[in-house]
């Protein structure tokens, strides 16, 4: 959903490969309960799939910095 912009997201993998119930220690320590969990600078969290506009609002991004997308949007579409 984020395409090339994913490089701007600090990402931590919590799942342990091959273990559907296990979670890495760093995520256990952070009390992550579900994926994805979005953690913001102020310590607040959102869980589950979120629209980029929602994440941008929470992160304090300008509306000009965030383009709305939808799961139905084609990844080959050009702006």
C-alpha positions as CSV (number, residue, x, y, z in Angstrom):
1,X,0.0,0.0,0.0
2,X,2.9,2.4,0.7
3,X,5.0,1.5,-2.3
4,X,8.3,3.5,-2.5
5,X,7.3,5.6,0.6
6,X,7.8,2.6,2.9
7,X,11.4,3.6,3.1
8,X,10.2,6.5,5.4
9,X,8.5,4.1,7.8
10,X,10.5,2.7,10.7
11,X,9.6,-0.9,10.6
12,X,10.2,-3.7,13.1
13,X,9.3,-7.3,12.3
14,X,7.6,-8.9,15.3
15,X,6.8,-12.3,13.8
16,X,9.2,-15.2,14.2
17,X,9.5,-17.0,10.9
18,X,7.8,-20.4,11.1
19,X,6.2,-19.7,14.4
20,X,2.6,-18.4,14.0
21,X,2.2,-17.6,17.7
22,X,5.7,-16.5,18.7
23,X,6.9,-12.9,18.8
24,X,10.3,-11.3,19.0
25,X,11.5,-10.2,22.4
26,X,11.6,-6.5,21.3
27,X,7.9,-6.7,20.4
28,X,7.0,-8.6,23.6
29,X,8.8,-5.9,25.6
30,X,6.8,-3.2,23.7
31,X,3.6,-5.0,24.6
32,X,2.6,-5.4,20.9
33,X,-0.6,-7.5,20.8
34,X,-1.5,-7.5,17.1
35,X,0.0,-6.7,13.6
36,X,0.3,-4.2,12.4
37,X,0.7,-1.9,15.4
38,X,1.5,1.8,14.5
39,X,3.4,3.5,17.3
40,X,3.7,7.3,17.2
41,X,6.2,9.7,18.7
42,X,3.8,10.7,21.5
43,X,3.4,7.0,22.5
44,X,-0.1,6.5,21.2
45,X,-0.9,3.5,19.0
46,X,-3.2,2.4,16.3
47,X,-3.7,-1.2,15.4
48,X,-4.7,-2.9,12.2
49,X,-4.6,-1.7,8.6
50,X,-4.8,2.1,8.4
51,X,-5.2,4.5,5.5
52,X,-2.1,6.6,4.8
53,X,-4.1,9.8,5.5
54,X,-5.0,8.5,9.0
55,X,-1.4,7.7,9.7
56,X,-0.3,11.1,8.3
57,X,-2.8,12.9,10.5
58,X,-1.5,11.0,13.6
59,X,2.1,11.6,12.7
60,X,1.5,15.3,12.1
61,X,2.2,15.3,8.3
62,X,0.8,18.0,6.1
63,X,-2.1,17.0,3.9
64,X,0.1,17.9,1.0
65,X,2.5,15.2,2.0
66,X,-0.1,12.4,2.0
67,X,-2.0,11.2,-1.0
68,X,-5.1,9.1,-0.3
69,X,-5.1,5.6,-1.5
70,X,-7.5,2.7,-1.3
71,X,-6.9,-1.1,-1.3
72,X,-8.6,-1.1,-4.7
73,X,-6.2,1.4,-6.2
74,X,-4.0,-0.1,-8.9
75,X,-0.3,-0.1,-8.1
76,X,0.4,0.7,-11.7
77,X,-1.6,3.9,-11.8
78,X,0.3,7.2,-12.3
79,X,-0.4,10.5,-10.5
